[in-house]
Amino acid sequence: MENVATLTLDGNGSRYWGMARDVQIGDTDNGRQWQDTLSFSCLADDINGDTVSPLGYCMWQAANSRWYLYAIQTAATSSGTTNANILTITAVNALAYDLTMKTFTDISYNMPTSRDSFAYCLQNSGWEVNKMDTMTTGGVTLDLSGDNAMSAFSAAVTAFNAEVDAYVEYDQYGNLHRYVDIVQHLYPYVNASMGDTIDEQTDVVDTNGDTTNFLDSTQGRTINYRNGLAGFTRTEDRTQLYTRLHVKGMNDATFADINGGKDWIQDDKANDLWNGGRSTYLEGTVSVDNIAQKQAIMDWGKKQLTIYNHPAFTYEITTAYMNPEDMPERGETLTVVNFDVTPNLTIIAEVFAQHTSDDNPAEDTITLGEIRTLNAITPNTVLNLENKINSHVMKLIQEIKDGSKAATAVLITPAGSVWTQGEETKSVIMQVSVDSTNITTYLSPAAFNWVKYDRVTGVHDTAWEAKHANDGYEITLDSGDVGYIACWCDDDFLKAEAELMITGDNVQIFNLTRYKAPNDHWGDKQSTAMQYAWYDQANKQVIINHAYAGSQKSGTYTDTEYCRYKLDGTLIDSMIVLGGGHGSSFACHIVDGKPEIYTSIKDISDGKNYLGKFVWKANTIIQLDKGVTKLCSMNGFKRLSVDFDNGYALTTATDGTVEVAQLSDVEAGTWAPVYTAKVQEFGMKPQDTSVDNETNTMQSNDISFPYVFVNSGASTNVDKRLLICFNIVTHSLVFSTNPDADQFGGRIFNPDDNSRYDFEPEAIGIYMNDGSPFILQGFNYELPDNSESYEYRLHIGLWTTAIEFRDDSGDVKTYPEDDDEVIAQSGGE
């Protein structure tokens, strides 16, 4: 492809004007579609007319740094006012053009997948798939047809509810590659965890009157709609508002015979609000062709009713009223709160259209709306939004800065303040609280200023202070270091975010239909519930444990089986650990090419509890001292995790006790905790003998020092699922979130008071991938498929969820060394 002209706005080429780029991933009917067009004008003499007829291309670079290739469709020349000819070009994304120029042979799919369908549409087009999510239509069949491949491609986009981005890149040899991303979400879909809601600040102004008055500053991407906001246009659409839904399943099946003869469900509160409280209802019909079970059809219908029981709102925002860094990209999800609707209406809205004008940015607009094929907001979504923003902590921080409240700081020495023989180091930790709320996690390391001085003479140890200037909330003293040590905090470094944040981007990496699980080496069926899982990233395998009661059981105490699978669900091999227990958290790493597992275990000869370790040996049966190396004795049952990189072991107990010990001590035969806590400090209430349903069923844990992760939630749905992360050193809650089934797949139903579907948290682990951290979450869950059998609907699933560390790098300040450098930097004399 030959470059014949360069058009710019910065004077380095010929100028262009009247530029408009319009891209959509949805439409005002709240459905999925993809369009990408470009138009602009320039002087005709600046471009060789032969290059635009019959076909030429133009490339444009967007704010996301990607280059987009457009096929010129029309090139109109007109005379200007200065005897210069004006060329006006309209173009379409080259992917759309190339597919439009391809004939298409109709095809029908049973159990269609996105990979097969889109690969068929794109074949021989010259476009390569760069990113492709595995998506389903929710149906059992899909027919693709059309006059050309673009028609079929568009139909597939709608059917799979996909988002598309088509762009080009040059490789190192100058070859042009045409890429297309076909994914569920171009940006992580911000659902219950609200991962992207507070990463930036959007200023909202009120332009009523003679002056522009600052009205609000929302912490993050929560768009608060009020009357009179500058640059906002809200459109309310009631054409798809229903307060009563008739629901049909496979072969027009209904749930009428389990619902008092009614094939419909209704929302009386929504009808009172949106239909004036009339006795009639706003009725509609929805259908799903891959669910046959009656209760499943009813629960699916309830989910649809939450989507359609309010008007659809779209928002057009003129981005000239926003800071450039605040402008959302298409596909980015925001929370929109309508304060002028009673009650306040909170929805998840996505940027589905974007208008860009390089030469007139004041015309730039974005259009947001509910994509109604996605999930509507749920109570857990609102709860997790509150958890993410943590308005309570934000209020306390603001009161500190205003001077209306004072923070309380406490210095803690876990190993005491007196040196004993043989001690090489001691730690001193600072914890900061306001009104009994620990806010240490919201302080940047730069906030902590450590000082040491002689209390008699007042002389400071400046060398010591320089050494510990950037240590943050914890300092480590060398052997024999004594003196008066204090720390003061600079509230300029109080942050709006905790030191670690969880996103809403969940990607499933493993799924096993339990009744289809193969027999193990001993002929026993592997169909019991997962208790914990470890992900071997290097070999693309997982090890899952579960309670074992098969043909090789010990008969005295509960045994554990560990099964190793490929990610496609193929069983590789397994091991049985006699006395291993019901199965719970374990730790694993690769040593000399083999998995080495650390776990809790009972001695089946006397029932005493220990920590032990063993090296993987396929299809063997082992027990303590017979394949399992005894590490140290424990007082009762513990759930074990190990941070091999930092050398720490973690245990939790059923009463909520958390203990962290040096791994070296454990290997030496001693359990000697150096940090302790209780999960009750962080809002988790371990299950006890009460019957008030206010407790949490603790499940699993992991550690990446100093961060501890614990999850909870019963299979019976009697308690709310909970995942907490806290700093074991500072005892500061880092985040708390309620894993919601909607986050992990549209076909998984949220258990509620009216359904028995399983969605039980099991595994929680933290991993690194090329320096980027993520957590592994595992659930025993149920898909309401075409079976009346509960056992046939059970699955084991593993998902990765990205987590992000707060960036405090900008807090590190350097100062001039002397006056000469001050003068040089300031330009003075």
N, C-alpha and C positions, 0 to 999 in steps of 0.2 A: 504494500500500500504506500503510495507516494504522497508526501506532504506538499501541497501546492500553495498554501497560504496560511498565515497565522493571524488571528484576530485577538486583540487584547483590549483591556481598558487602562493599562498602565503606561502606554506610550511606547511599548517595545514591539509594536506591530500595528497593523491596520485596525481601526476602531470599529466596533459594532454597537448597535443599540436596539431598543425594542425587544430585548431578549426575554423569552419566557420559557421556562422548563416546567412542565406539569407531569408529576408522577403520582400514581395511585396504586395502593395495594388493596383497596376496598372501595365501596361506593356508598352513596347516601342511603341506600336500602339496607346498609349494614351487612352486605355480603362481600365475598372475596372476589376481586378481579385485579388484573395487572395491566397498567397502561403507562407509557413513558414517551412523551413527545417533547420536541424542541423547536422553537422558532426564533428568528432574529433577522435584523436588517444590516446591510453594510453597503459600501460603495461597490458597484459592479466592477469597476476597473481594478479593484483589489483582489478579485478572484477571477481566474480564467473561466469563462463561461462554459468551455468544453468539459470542465471537470464536474459540472453539476448536471450534465445532460448526456446520456439518458440517466445515468446513476452516478452519484458521488456520495461521499461520506463526510461527516464532520465529527470531531471528537471534542468532548467537553469534560472538564474536571470539576467534580462536585466538592462540597465542603468536607466530605469524608475522605478526600484525597484519591478517590477512585476515578478512573477515566471511563466515560460512557461513549459508545459508538452509535451514531445515528445515521440511518439511511435517508438521504434527501428524497422527499416525495414530490415537492413542488418548488420551483425557483421562478419567482415573478419579478420582472424588471420593469421599473417605472421611472419617469423623469422627475428629477428633484427640482428644487427652487433655485439651485445654483448651477444649472446646466450640467449637473452630474446625475448619472443614472444610479438608481437605488435598486439593489437586489434584496428581495425578501425571500427567505428560505424557511420552509417547514419540513420537519424531519421526524422520523419515528425511530425508536430504539431498534438497532439492527437485528436483534433477536426476533422482534415482532415481524419485521420485514422478511427475514429469511424464512420464518415459518409460514408466513402468508404465501410465499412463492413455492411452497412444497405441497404437492397433492397428498392426500391422506387416505389410507385404507382403513375402513371401520374395524373396530376390534371390541370384543366383549371379554370382561374379566369376571371370574368367580373369586371372591375374597381378594379384592384388588389391593395392591400396595402402591405407595407413591413411587418407589424405585422402578418398578416394572412399567407403570403407566407413563411416567414422564420420560423414561429412557426410550420408550416407543415413539413418543411425540417428537423427541429431539434427534432421533437417529438420522445420520447422514446430513445433519444441518450445519456441521462445522462448529457447533457449540459444545463445550465440555461442562459437565456438572462439577462444580467445585465443592459445594456443600449441599448435602441432601439429607433431610430428616426422614426417618421412617414414620409414615403417617397412614392412617386408614380413613375410609370415608364414613365409617359407622354402618355401612350396608354390606350386603353379601355379594352384590353384583355391581358392575359399572360398565356402561356402554359409552364408548368414545367414537364420535363421528363428526363429520364436517366437510365443507368444501375444501379446506386446506388444513395444514397441521396447526396453524395458529388457532383456529376455531376449536380444535380438539384440546389443544394446550390450555386455552382459557376455560374450557369445561372442566378439565382436570384440576385447575387451580381452585375453582369454586367447589368441586366435589371434595377435595382433600383439605380445603380451608387453608391453603398454602400462601405464603408470602414469597415474592420473587424479587431478585435483584440481578440484572444482566449487565455486565461490564467487561472491559478488556484490560489486558496487561501485556507489556513487552517483556520477553525474557532476556537473558544476558547476551543472546546472540542477535537481538533485534527482531525476533519473530513475534508476531501479534497473536495472542491467545484470546479466544472469546469464552468467557466464563459465565455461568449462571448459578446462583444460589437459590435453592427451592427448599424452604424451611417452614417450620411452624411459626417462628417469630424471628424477624430480622434482628430484633433486640430482645434480650431476655424478657419474657412476659412477666410483668410485675403483678403477681397474684398475692397470695396470703403473706409472704414474707416482705413484700414491698422493698425489694433490694435497692431499687433505684430512686426511691422517693425523696431522699434527703441528701443526694450527692451534690446538689446545686441549689442556689437560692434564686427565686423569681420575684422581682419587685412588681407589685400591682399598684396602679395609680388610679385616682378618680379625677377625671377632667371636667366634671361639672363645675360651672362657675367661671370666674375670671382667671383663676390660677389653677395650676395642677398640684394637687395635694397628695402627699404620700398616704396611702390608705392601709396597706398591709404588706407584710413581708413573710411569705409562706416559707417555712423551712422545707425546701425540697419541691419536688414536682407534684405538689398537690395544688390543682387549679381551683381556687375558690371563686365561684361565680356569684356576683351580686349585681344588682341593677346599676347601670352607668359605668361599668368598668371599661377603660379605654381599650379599643381594639378587639373587643369581644362581640361576636354575634352568635346567639344561641337559637337553634331551631328545634322546635318540639314536634315530633311525629307520632301521632296516635293511631296510625293505620295498622300497626301490629301490636296494639295494646289489647291484651286478653286477661280477663279475670276468672274465666272458666275455660278449661281445656278438656276436650274429648281426646282420649289417648288410644292409639292403636299400635299393636305390636305385629309380630310376624304373622302373615296370612290373616291380617285384620283381627287378630286376637285382642280381647279386652280383659279388664280386671273386674268387670261388672259383678260377677258372682261372688267376689270376695269384698265387694264394696257396696253392699246393699242394693244391688241391681243397677248401680250408676256406673257408666263408663267414663265419667268425668270427675275432675277435681277442681276446686275453686278456692279463691282467696277473698274472703269477705272483707278484710281490712283494705285490700287494694280496691275492691269494688266500691266501698264507702268513699275512699279518697278520690278515685279517678272517674267513678260513674255516678257520683252524687248520691250514693246510698240507695239507689233504686232497687226494686225487687228483681229486676232483670239483670242479667250478667252480660259482659262482653265476651262472646263465645268464639272459640276457634278450635281447630283440630290439628294435632301433631301426630306423626307416626314414626316408628322405628322398625326396620325390617329385619333386624338381627337379634331380637329379644322375644322369646316365646313365653317365659315363665310369667305368671300373672302378677305376682308381687314385684318382680323386677320391672315389668311394664309400668306399674303404678309408681314406683320410686323414680323411674326415669321421667315420668310425666311431672312429678313434683319438682324435679330439677328444672325442667323446661318452664314451668310456671314461674319460677323465680326470675327467669330471663324475660318473660313477656308481660309480667304484671305491673309494668310501669311504661310510660312513653319512652320512645327512643330519642335521645338528645344528641344533636351534633353541634359542634362548636367550631366556628371559624375565628382564628386569632391572627391579627396583623402583627407579624413578628417585629415590626419596627418599634413596638412598645416594649420589647424584651431585649435584654442584653444578648449580644451575639452568642456568648458561651452558654446561654440558657436555652437557646432555641432547640426544641426536640427534633430528632430525625424521624422520617417516616418509619413506621413500625415500632416506635418507642411508645411505651405504655405509661399513662399518667392516671392519677386519681382525680376525679372531678367531683366537687362537692357543691350542690345547689343549696345555698342558704336561703334563697327566696322561695323555696318550696317547703311546705309544711306537711309531714315532717321533712327534715333535710334529706335530700336524696344523694346518696353516694354511689358512684358507678366507677367501673374501670373503663377508661376510654383510650383508644389507640389513635395515633396519627396515621390516618389512612390516605391522606392526600397532601401534597406539598407543591406550592407554586413558588418558583424562584426567578428573580429578575436581577441579573448581575449589575445592570446599569441603573436600576431604580429599586434598591432594596426596600424602599418604603412600601412597595407593592407585595413584598413577600408575605405569604399567608400559609398557615397550616390548618388542616381540618381534622377535627377529632370526633370520634363517635364510638358508641358501643358496637363491637363486632358481635352480632347476636348469635353467631355460631360458636362463640367462645363461652366460657362460664360467666355467669353473672356474679356479682360480688356476694360473698357469704359472710355470716357473722364472724367466722375466723379470720377472714380477710381484714375486716375492720379492726379486730383485736390485734392482729399482727402488725397492722399499720401503726397502731398505738404503741406496740412494743418497740417497733423500729424507731419511731420518732422519739419515744419515751418522753412525753410532754412533761411528766413530773420532774424528771431530771433536768430538762431544759428550763423549767421554771426556777428550779433551785439555782442553776448556773446563772441565770439572769439576775436573780436576787443577790447572788454573791457579787456580781459585777456592779450592781446598783448600790451595793453597800447596805442593803436591808437585812442581809443574813451573813453570818460568818461561818467559814468552814472550820471543822475541828480536825486536827492532825494528830496521829498517834504513831510513835516509833515502836516497832516490835523487833525483838531479837529472839528468833525461834530457838536458837541453841544457847540462850542465856547470855549474860553480859560479863561473865567471869571466865577467863581462859583456864582450861585444864590441860594437863600434860598430854601431848600428842595431838592436840587440835591444831589444824593447819589454817583453817579459815572460819570466819563467822559472818553471818548475814545480818544486815539491819534493813528493815522494811518500813516504808512510810505508807500509812493508810489515811485517806482523806474522806471525811464524811460531812454531810449537811443534814441536820434533822434526822439522824440515824440512817440516812441513805448513803451508802458507800459510792463515791463518785470517782475513785482513783482511776478507773478505766477510761474516764473522759479527759484525763490529763496527759498531755504530751510529755515525753521524757524531758523536754527542755524546761518544763515547769518546776522541776525539782532542783533545788540549789542546796547542796550539802556543805556544811561548815564544820570545822573542828578547831577548838581553841582551848587554851589553859584557863580554867575558871578562876584562878588566883590572879594571874598577870594579865589575862585578856588577850594574850598574843595568839594570833591565828597561825595554823600550820598551812601556809599557802601552797606548798608543794603537794600536800595531801588533798587539798581542795581542788587543785588543778587536775589531779589524777582522777578524781571522782566527778568532774564537772558534767559529764554526759552519761552518767550511770542510770538516770531515771529513778523509779520508785524504790530500787533495791541496790544497796552497795555491798560489796564483799570485802571484809577486812582481812589483812594479812595476819599471820600468827603473831600474837603479842601486841597488836595495835591497840593502844589504850588512849583515852582522853575524853573530853566532853564533845559529843557529836550532836548536831542539830540539823534541821532541814526546814527551809521555808519555801513556799510555793508561789509562783507568779501566775495570777489568774488570767493573764493575757493568753496563756496556753491551755485554757479550758476549751474543749472541743464540743461540737454538736453531735459527734459520733463517737461510739465506743471504739476501742482499739482494734476490734475484729468484728466484721459484719457478715451476715449470711445473705446470699442473693436468692432470687426466686427461680433460678435456672436449673431445673432438675432434668437430668438425662438418664434414661433407663439403659443399663448395660447388661442386665441379666434378667431372664424370666424363665421360670420353670412351672409348668402345669403339674401339680402334685400327683394326680392320678396317672400321669404319663411317665413319671420318673421311673428309671430302670431299676432292676434288682441289683443288689450289691454282690460282692464276691461270694457271700454265704447264702445267696438266694433270697435275702430279705428285701421287701419292697421299701423304696425310699420315698415314702409319701407323708411323713410326719412334718410338723411345723419347724421351720428354721428358728434357731435361737440366736445365732451370731454368724457373721461372715467376714472373711478376710479376702482382700482383692490383691492378687499377684499381677501388678501392672505389666511387669516385664514379660511374663509368659502368657498373659491374657487368660488367666484362670481365676477361679474363686474356690475357697475352702469354706464349706458351710457345716456347722455342727447342729445336732439335734439329739433329743433324748432317744435312747435305744432300748427297745424291749423285744428284740428279735431272738433268733434261735441260739445266739451265743451269749446271752445275758448272764451276768454273774449270779443273779437271784437274791443277792443280799442288799445291795445299794443300787441306786439308779446309775446307769451307765450312759456313756456318750459315744455317738458315732460322728466321725469327721469324714465328709465326702468332698472329693476334689472334682470340679467340673470345668470343662471348657465354657467359654461365654455363650456358646450356642446351646448349652444344656446337656452336652454329652458327658456322661459319668466316666471319669478317668480311673479312679481307684478310691479306696476308703480305708479307714482304720477304726477300730473299736477300742475305747479307753474304759476299762472296767473301773467303776467308782468315780467316773468323770462327772456324774451328776446330770441334772436335767438338761444341761447345756446352757452356756451363758457367754459373757465376754471372754475372749482369749486373745493372746498376742502372737504374732508370727513374723518372722523374717527369714530371708534366704541365707543359708550358711553352706558354703561349698556346693552350691547348686541345688540344695534340698531345703524344703521348708522346716524350720525349727519352731515348735509351738510351745508357748508358756501358758499354763492353765491352772485352775484350782482343781484339786482332786482329793478323794477320800482313800484312806488305806482300808481296803475291803476286809482286812483281818480284824480291825478294831474300830473302824468308823472315824478315826481322827482326821482332821483337815490339814492339808499341806498345799504349798505351791510347788509345782513341778514343771519339768520341760521334757520334750521328746523330739527326736528327729524323725521326719516322715519316712516310714517304711511301708510300702504299699500292701494293702490287704492283710494286715496283721492285727492281732489282739494283744494289747499291752495293759499293764497296771503298774502301780507304784513299785519301784525297785525292780521291775521286770519290764524294761523298756521305757519307763518314765523315771527320770532322775529327780530325786527328792531335793528341793531347794531349801525350804524352811517351813516350820510348823506355823499354823494359824489358829487363832481362837474363833472357831466357827466358820460358816460359809462366807466366802468373799467372791466378788466379781473382779477379775484381774485384767489389767491393761498394762502395756509396757511402751515407753518411749525409748526406743533403742538409740536414736540419734543423740539424745540428751542424757541418757543414763538414768531414767526414773521409772519406777513401777507404781501403779495406782491400784488401789482396791476400793470398792464400795461395799457396804453391808446393807441388809434389808431395813435397818433402822435409820438409814440416811447418812451414816458415818462415811467420810471420805478420808483416805490416808494415802500419802505419797512418800515413798522411801527411795533411797539410792539403790539402783539396780545392783551395784557392786556389793552392797550389804546383803541383798537377797541371795546373790550368787555365793556369798560367804556363809550362808545359813542363818541369817538374822533378819527378822522383820523389825526395822527401827524407823518409824515414820519421822520425817523431817518437816512435813506440812500436814495439817489436818483441817477438816471443815465438816459441815453438815449441809446436806442439800436443802434442808429447811431454810437456811440463810438466803436461798436464791429462789424461793417460791415453790419448791417441790415438796409435797407432803407425803412421805412414804406410807404405803398401805399398812394399816394397823387393824385392831379389832373393832373399830368404830363402824357404824352402819349408815353414816351420813353421806356417803358417796363424795366426800370432800377430799379423799386421798388420791395419791398417784401410784400406779403399779410400776415400780422401777423395773427397767428392762436391761439396758446395756450401758457401757461407758467406754471412753477412750481418753488418752492424754497426749497432748503435744505441748510439753512444758513451756510456759506455766498454765496453759489452757486445759481445762477439764470439760469434757462433754458427757452429759447424762441424758438419756431419753426415758420416757415412760408412756404407759397406755395399755389397757387391758384388751384382750380379744373380745370380751363381752361388751365393750363400749360403755362401761359404767363410769369411766373417768376420762377427762379430756386428754388427748395426746399432747405431750409436752417435750420439748427439746431445750435444754439450757446449756449455756457455756459460761464458765466463770474462771477467773484468775485465781489459782490456788494460793498464790503468793500474797496478793493484796486483798483477797476475799471480796472482790468486786464482780458483780454480775455483768457479763459482757453482752450477752443477748439471751432472750427467751422467746421461743416461737412455738406455735401450735401447728404441727404438720397436718395439712388438710388434704384429703384425698384428691380434691380438684387440682392440686398442684402437680400431681404425679401421673395424670392421664385421664382424659375425658370419659373413658369407659368405666373407671373405678367409681363406684358410688360412695358418697359420704355416708357413713353410718350415722343414724340419728335415732330418736326415740321410736320412730315408726318402721325401722328396718333392722335386719340382723346381719347385714353384710360386714364381713371381716375387713378391717384395715388396722392391723396390729403392728406397732413399731417393734423392731427387734434389733437389728444391727445399727451401730453408729461408730464410725471410725474416721480418722483424719489422715490425709495423704498429701503428698506433694507431686505435682506434675510439671516438670521443667520450671521449678521455682514458684509455681502458682498453686496455692493450697485448695483442696476441696475436701468435702466430707462425703462418706459413703453412708447412705441410709438404706436399711433393709426393712421390708414389710412382708408379713403374711397377709395376703389380701384375696378378695373374692371378686370375680367378674360375673355379672349377672348374665351369663351366656345361656344357650338354649338347652338348659337341663334343669329338671326338677331336683336333681341330686346335689345336695350341699357339697359333698366331697368332690364332685366333678367340677365345681366352680372355683376351687381353691388354687392359689398361685403363690409362688415365692418370687419376690422382685427386689432388685438392687438398683439404686439410683445414685448418681454422683451429683453433688450440689456445690457450686462454686462458693468460696468464701473469700473475703477481701480484707487485707490489713489496711488500717488507716494510714495514709501517707503523711508522716510528720517530718519529711526531709526538709521542708521549707522553714522549719522552726530553728534549724541549726544556723546560728549567726556567727560570723567572723568580724573582727574589728581591726582597724588600722593599727600597725605596730608602733607608729610614732607620728609626730607632727608632720614630718615630711610626706608620709603617705596620706595623711588627712588632707593636706594642701593639694597633693596630686589628684586625689579623688574628687575634691570639691572644685578644682579649677581656680582656687584663690592664690594668694601670694603670702 
